[in-house]
Amino acid sequence: MADGSKPAPKALVLVGGYGTRLRPLTLTVPKPIIDFANRPMIVHQIEALKAAGVDEVVLAINYRPQVMMDFLKEWEEKLGVKIVCSQEPEPMGTAGPLALARDILYNETNTPFFVLNSDVVCEYPMKQLLEQHLRTGAEGTILVTKVSDPSKYGVVVMDDHHKIERFVEKPQTFVGDKINAGIYCLSPSILNRIEPRPTSIEKEIFPAVATDGKLFAMPLEGYWMDVGQPKDYLTGLGLHLNSLRQRSPEQLAEGPHIQGDAIIDDTAKIGKDCLIGPNVAIGKFCEIGDGVRLSNCVILNRVVIKNYARVADSIIGWSSKVGSWARIENKAVIGEDVFIKDEVYLNGAIVLPHKDIKESILEPGTIIM
């Protein structure tokens, strides 16, 4: 930790590009500033980094950097952390951005820095990760998480002391059940291995560090999810709210109309005889009518849902209006400023911003442009 003799650790968040998997939401704002449990995704990460002593966060980005920075200036003041953008001239992979930010990340005092993928949500044990990294003298420490079906992933193979031996991509026979969770603590010396060109840290840099016996893993306790696409975003919300139930239950909504875990902004208005939950987030200045049923869904800021509508397993974008008795379900994603007429049924539809929907859509996956 920073103790006066060493500088505070820095961090780099791999924001990347267009966020195509979360369209149509990313047609309005870059992915890291879409709200997750009523706070921008990236703010959850920056808060955890600050708690671990980080005083400066670099966002590696190649899409709409000005939008990001205008937004984050506000949060820079709120969080008391310096936030800077490192704009990539071209997509630089997961290692190239570290070389571009070398001036910030490198230091002569061997103070480690953090690297995070912006899509990852978990309980962010950054202090523990830093402590283990310093204790082992590693060049790199990777947070790993357990999965039930390792054959879908690249598996991290390690010894009993968590020293990483090798990586096996989508193994057909069992070699382990831990995968890279997308969060790292790295020593500055690793920057000497990285050139300022498009490079994969997972495929090019980490295997070389492991060969030198300097790469370790730390198993993650609790939940983990890559929320880069809608179904995983909704699953991640449920995991996060369950974690809040254990750690900070005061953040969750309570009352006779709440069933299970839900987080509701104080500015939202909720009508009579609603049933909300489980796993629901309702953002700022939303208006929920009487008798509305919400479950496993995200209602972003300024949405109006009229009486007796139902939203399940779906995301409703900013400033949209859902008519009375309308029904939206099955992983539907509604973009910004969409008007959905009374009694319309949307079954897994993807609706781009600024549309009027007057007819039901029964075929899942239909895109309304």
C-alpha positions in Angstrom: 0.0 0.0 0.0 1.0 3.6 -0.4 2.8 4.5 2.9 4.5 7.8 2.2 7.7 6.1 0.9 6.0 4.6 -2.2 3.7 6.3 -4.7 0.0 5.2 -4.7 -0.8 2.4 -7.1 -2.3 3.4 -10.5 -4.9 1.4 -12.5 -5.8 1.0 -16.1 -9.3 0.0 -17.2 -9.6 -1.6 -20.7 -12.7 0.1 -22.1 -12.1 -0.8 -25.7 -14.5 -0.1 -28.5 -18.1 0.1 -29.7 -19.9 -2.1 -27.2 -21.8 -3.8 -30.1 -23.0 -6.6 -27.9 -25.0 -4.2 -25.7 -26.6 -2.3 -28.5 -29.0 -0.5 -28.7 -28.0 1.0 -25.3 -24.4 1.8 -26.5 -25.9 3.8 -29.4 -26.7 6.4 -26.7 -23.7 6.2 -24.3 -20.4 4.3 -24.2 -20.8 0.9 -22.5 -18.8 1.7 -19.2 -21.2 4.5 -18.3 -24.4 2.5 -18.7 -25.9 2.2 -15.3 -25.5 -1.1 -13.5 -27.5 -1.3 -10.3 -28.1 2.5 -10.7 -24.5 3.5 -10.9 -22.3 3.6 -14.0 -20.6 0.3 -14.5 -17.1 1.8 -14.4 -17.9 3.8 -11.1 -18.2 0.4 -9.3 -14.7 -0.4 -10.4 -13.2 3.0 -9.6 -14.7 3.0 -6.1 -13.1 -0.4 -5.4 -9.8 0.9 -6.8 -9.9 4.0 -4.6 -10.5 1.8 -1.6 -7.3 -0.1 -2.4 -5.3 3.1 -2.4 -5.4 4.0 -6.1 -5.2 7.7 -6.9 -5.2 7.7 -10.7 -7.2 5.6 -13.2 -6.4 5.5 -16.9 -9.3 4.6 -19.3 -8.0 2.9 -22.5 -10.6 3.8 -25.1 -11.0 4.0 -28.8 -14.6 5.0 -29.1 -16.2 8.4 -28.2 -13.5 9.4 -25.6 -14.9 13.0 -25.3 -18.3 11.6 -24.2 -16.6 9.5 -21.6 -14.4 12.3 -20.3 -17.3 14.8 -20.0 -19.2 12.3 -17.9 -16.2 11.2 -15.8 -15.1 14.7 -14.9 -18.2 14.9 -12.7 -17.3 11.5 -11.1 -13.6 12.5 -10.7 -14.7 15.2 -8.2 -17.3 12.9 -6.5 -14.8 10.0 -6.1 -11.6 12.0 -5.4 -9.7 10.0 -8.0 -7.8 11.4 -11.0 -9.3 9.9 -14.2 -7.6 10.3 -17.6 -8.3 8.9 -21.0 -5.7 7.1 -23.2 -7.1 7.2 -26.7 -5.9 4.3 -28.9 -5.1 5.2 -32.5 -6.4 1.8 -33.4 -7.7 -1.1 -31.4 -4.7 -2.2 -29.3 -5.9 -5.4 -27.8 -5.5 -6.1 -24.1 -1.8 -5.4 -23.7 -1.1 -2.6 -26.2 -2.9 0.0 -24.0 -0.5 -0.7 -21.2 2.4 0.3 -23.4 0.6 3.5 -24.4 0.0 4.4 -20.7 3.6 3.5 -19.7 4.4 7.0 -18.5 1.7 6.7 -15.9 2.0 3.1 -14.9 5.8 2.7 -14.8 7.8 3.7 -11.7 11.2 3.1 -10.3 9.9 2.1 -6.9 8.3 -1.2 -8.2 4.8 -0.1 -7.1 2.3 -2.5 -8.8 -0.7 -1.3 -10.8 -4.1 -2.8 -11.5 -5.6 -3.7 -14.9 -9.3 -4.4 -15.2 -11.7 -5.3 -18.1 -14.6 -2.8 -17.9 -17.2 -5.6 -18.5 -16.4 -7.5 -15.4 -18.5 -7.2 -12.2 -17.7 -8.9 -8.9 -16.9 -7.8 -5.3 -13.5 -6.5 -6.5 -11.1 -7.7 -3.8 -8.4 -5.2 -4.9 -6.7 -4.8 -1.5 -6.3 -8.6 -1.1 -5.1 -8.9 -4.7 -2.4 -6.3 -4.1 -1.4 -7.9 -0.8 -1.0 -11.3 -2.3 0.9 -9.9 -5.3 3.4 -8.2 -2.9 3.7 -11.3 -0.7 4.6 -13.6 -3.5 7.0 -11.3 -5.3 5.1 -12.0 -8.6 5.5 -10.1 -11.8 1.8 -10.6 -12.4 -1.2 -11.9 -10.3 -4.4 -12.8 -12.1 -7.8 -13.0 -10.3 -9.4 -16.3 -11.3 -12.9 -17.6 -10.9 -14.4 -21.1 -10.8 -16.7 -22.2 -13.6 -19.0 -25.2 -13.9 -18.1 -25.9 -17.5 -14.4 -25.2 -18.2 -14.6 -26.5 -21.8 -16.1 -23.2 -22.9 -13.1 -21.1 -21.6 -9.4 -20.7 -21.4 -8.4 -22.5 -18.2 -5.7 -21.4 -15.8 -3.6 -24.4 -14.6 -1.7 -23.7 -11.4 0.1 -25.6 -8.6 -0.8 -25.8 -4.9 0.8 -22.5 -4.2 -1.2 -20.8 -7.0 1.8 -20.4 -9.2 0.5 -20.5 -12.8 2.0 -23.2 -14.9 0.1 -22.8 -18.2 -3.1 -21.9 -19.9 -5.3 -24.4 -21.8 -7.8 -23.0 -24.3 -11.3 -24.8 -24.2 -9.9 -28.1 -22.8 -11.8 -31.3 -23.8 -10.4 -33.2 -20.8 -10.4 -31.8 -17.3 -7.3 -29.8 -16.4 -8.9 -27.4 -13.9 -12.0 -25.3 -13.4 -10.5 -21.8 -12.9 -10.6 -19.2 -15.6 -9.1 -15.7 -16.0 -11.5 -13.2 -14.4 -10.1 -10.2 -16.3 -8.6 -8.4 -13.3 -4.8 -8.2 -12.7 -2.2 -6.8 -10.4 1.1 -6.3 -12.3 4.6 -5.1 -11.5 6.0 -2.3 -13.6 8.7 -4.7 -15.0 6.0 -6.4 -17.1 5.8 -3.3 -19.2 9.3 -4.1 -20.6 7.6 -7.1 -22.3 5.0 -5.1 -24.1 5.4 -3.2 -27.3 3.1 -0.3 -28.3 1.2 -2.4 -30.9 -2.0 -4.5 -30.9 -1.1 -7.3 -28.4 -3.0 -9.8 -26.3 -2.0 -9.9 -22.7 -3.7 -13.3 -22.2 -2.1 -15.0 -25.3 1.2 -13.2 -25.7 2.4 -11.7 -22.4 1.0 -13.9 -19.6 2.4 -17.3 -21.1 5.9 -15.8 -21.2 5.6 -14.5 -17.6 4.3 -18.0 -16.5 7.3 -19.7 -18.3 9.6 -17.5 -16.1 7.7 -18.7 -13.0 6.6 -15.1 -12.1 2.8 -15.4 -12.7 0.4 -16.3 -9.8 -3.4 -16.6 -9.4 -5.7 -15.5 -6.7 -9.1 -17.4 -6.5 -12.0 -15.0 -6.4 -14.6 -15.4 -3.6 -18.2 -14.6 -4.4 -19.8 -13.8 -7.7 -18.3 -12.9 -11.1 -19.9 -12.0 -14.4 -18.8 -10.5 -17.7 -21.8 -8.2 -18.4 -21.0 -7.3 -21.9 -24.2 -8.6 -23.4 -27.8 -8.2 -22.2 -28.5 -11.7 -20.8 -25.3 -11.6 -18.8 -26.0 -8.0 -17.7 -29.3 -9.2 -16.3 -27.7 -12.3 -14.7 -24.9 -10.1 -13.2 -27.5 -7.7 -11.8 -29.1 -10.6 -9.9 -25.7 -11.7 -8.5 -24.8 -8.2 -7.5 -28.1 -7.5 -5.7 -27.7 -10.8 -3.9 -24.2 -9.7 -2.8 -25.6 -6.4 -1.6 -28.2 -8.4 0.4 -25.2 -9.9 2.3 -22.9 -6.9 2.5 -25.1 -3.7 2.4 -28.8 -4.6 2.7 -29.7 -1.0 3.5 -29.1 -0.2 -0.2 -32.0 -2.5 -1.2 -35.6 -1.5 -1.4 -38.1 -2.7 1.2 -41.8 -2.8 1.4 -45.0 -4.9 0.8 -44.6 -4.3 -3.0 -41.1 -5.7 -3.1 -40.5 -9.4 -3.8 -36.8 -10.4 -3.5 -33.9 -8.1 -4.2 -34.5 -4.7 -5.9 -32.7 -1.4 -6.0 -34.9 1.7 -6.5 -33.6 5.3 -6.8 -35.0 7.7 -4.3 -36.4 10.0 -7.1 -38.5 7.2 -8.7 -42.3 7.2 -8.1 -44.0 3.9 -7.6 -47.7 3.5 -7.9 -50.2 1.4 -5.9 -50.4 -2.4 -5.9 -47.2 -3.0 -7.8 -45.1 -6.1 -7.5 -41.4 -5.4 -8.0 -38.7 -8.1 -7.9 -36.8 -10.2 -7.8 -33.6 -8.7 -9.4 -34.9 -5.3 -10.5 -33.1 -1.9 -10.8 -35.2 1.3 -11.2 -33.3 4.4 -12.1 -33.6 8.2 -11.5 -36.9 10.0 -12.1 -38.8 6.9 -13.3 -42.6 6.8 -13.0 -44.1 3.4 -12.4 -47.9 3.3 -12.6 -50.4 1.3 -10.5 -50.4 -2.5 -10.7 -47.2 -2.8 -12.6 -45.2 -6.1 -12.4 -41.4 -5.9 -12.8 -39.0 -8.9 -12.5 -35.4 -9.6 -13.6 -35.3 -6.3 -15.4 -33.5 -2.9 -15.6 -35.4 0.3 -15.9 -33.0 3.1 -16.8 -33.5 6.8 -15.9 -36.6 8.8 -16.7 -38.7 5.8 -17.9 -42.5 5.9 -17.6 -44.3 2.6 -17.2 -48.1 3.0 -17.2 -50.7 1.0 -15.2 -50.7 -2.7 -15.2 -47.8 -3.2 -17.6 -45.4 -6.0 -17.1 -41.6 -6.1 -17.8 -39.6 -9.3 -17.3 -36.1 -10.4 -18.2 -35.6 -7.2 -20.2 -33.9 -3.7 -20.2 -35.8 -0.5 -20.8 -33.7 2.4 -22.1 -33.7 6.0 -20.9 -36.8 8.2 -21.3 -38.8 5.4 -22.9 -42.6 5.1 -22.3 -44.3 1.7 -21.8 -48.1 1.8 -22.3 -50.8 0.4 -20.0 -51.2 -3.4 -20.1 -48.1 -3.7 -22.3 -45.9 -6.8 -21.8 -42.2 -6.8 -22.5 -40.2 -10.0 -21.8 -37.7 -12.6 -22.9 -34.5 -10.5 -23.1 -36.0 -7.6 -24.9 -33.7 -4.5 -25.0 -35.4 -1.2 -25.6 -33.2 1.7 -26.6 -33.5 5.4 -25.6 -36.7 7.3 -26.1 -38.9 4.5 -27.4 -42.7 4.8 -27.1 -44.6 1.5 -26.7 -48.3 1.7 -27.2 -50.9 0.3 -24.7 -51.4 -3.5 -24.8 -48.4 -4.2 -27.1 -46.5 -7.4 -26.5 -42.8 -7.5 -27.2 -41.2 -11.0 -27.1 -37.4 -10.6 -27.0 -37.4 -7.6 -29.4 -34.4 -5.3 -29.9 -35.7 -1.8 -30.4 -33.3 1.0 -31.6 -33.7 4.5 -30.1 -36.5 7.0 -30.9 -39.1 4.5 -32.2 -42.8 4.3 -31.8 -44.0 0.7 -31.4 -47.7 0.3 -32.2 -47.8 -3.5 -33.0 -46.8 -6.5 -31.0 -43.6 -8.4 -31.9 -43.8 -12.1 -31.3 -40.6 -13.4 -32.9 -37.7 -13.3 -30.4 -34.6 -11.5 -31.6 -36.5 -9.2 -34.0 -34.6 -5.9 -34.5 -36.7 -2.8 -35.0 -34.6 -0.2 -36.8 
